[in-house]
């Protein structure tokens, strides 16, 4: 979709955000033994791209404190660091209980820290 929208500069960061949000949603859905699918939407205009992920878990996403947690559970910290904004809201439709969203601005790519050793 990003290629069609001529937003290929967002590909890496979008892949990372989608991966983190989808992983969290699949984990949350499994935790409540739901058979409902996890759903993904991408929306874009000329200045930003919106990523939305819906799941059946009524529990809000948890932002883990990096000072007190282990390696696991830091995905939302990463999403927070590389997006211009993120959040969630409850829904009650088609088996879905919440939607987690993140916004990527066209200049988001510059917010990704360089990989180690580069």
N, C-alpha and C positions, 0 to 999 in steps of 0.2 A: 504494500500500500504506500509506503513512504516513497518508493521509486515512482509510482504513478502520480503522487502529489508533488513530485520534485523536491522532496525533503530528505534526500539520501545522506545529507550531512548528519542527520539524527539517527542513522541506522544503529550504530553501536550502542548509544545510550538508550534508545528505545528497546533494543533487544535485551539489555540488562534490566531495565525497569519491568518489561513484560515478564521476563524470567522470574524476577523476585516476587512480583505480585501474583503471578500464576502459581508459583510454588507455595506461597502462603495460603492461597485460596484452596488449592488441592489438599494441603495439610489440614486446614480448618474443616473442610468438607468431610474428609476421612475421619477426623476426630469425633464428629457427631453421627457417624455411620449413615450419612446421606447418600442416596443414589442420584441426586440431582447433579447435572453437569455444571462445571465452571464455565462462565461465559466471558468473552473478551470483545471489546469494541475499541476501535481507533477512530478518532475524529480529528479533522485538521482544517485550519484556514491559513491565510498567508503568514501569520505571525506565531502560531503555536499549534502543538499537537496534544490531544487529550487521550490518555490511555485509561480505560475503565475495565475493571474485572469484577464480576459478580459471583457470589457463591451462596450456599444455603445456610452457612453458619451465622447465627445471630450475634456471635461474639465479636466485638470491635477488634481491629488489628492492634497488636501490642508493639509499641516502640520500646525496645530493650535498652537499658542503660549500659553503655559499653564498659563502664568502670566496674560493674558488678556481674556481668554475664560472661559466659564462655564464648567460644567462636560462633556457635549457633545463635540464630535469632537476630542477626544484625542487618538483615535485608532492608528493613524499613529505614534504618539509619543511612544506608547507601542510597535508597530512593530519595530520602530527604536531602542528601548532599548533592545529588546530580540533577534534581528537577527544580523547577521554579516554585512549585507548590504541590502538595498532595493532601489527601484526606479520605474520608469515607462518609457514607450516609446509609441509613436503613431503608430497605425496600420490602414490600410484601406482595410479590407478584411472581407467578410461574415457578414457585419453589425457591426463589431467591430471597435472601434475608438481608444482604448488604452489598454495597458496591464500593470498592476502593478505587480511587482515581489519582492520576498524576499528570501534571502539565509539563510539557517540554517546550521551551521557547526556542526560536530558531538559533539562538546563540548558546544553547545548553551544552553543546559539544565541548566548549572551552571549559566547562565546569568539571569534566571528568579528570581525576588525578592521573598523571602518567603511570604506566605500569612499572613495576619494580625492575630496575636494570636498564631502563631506557633513558 
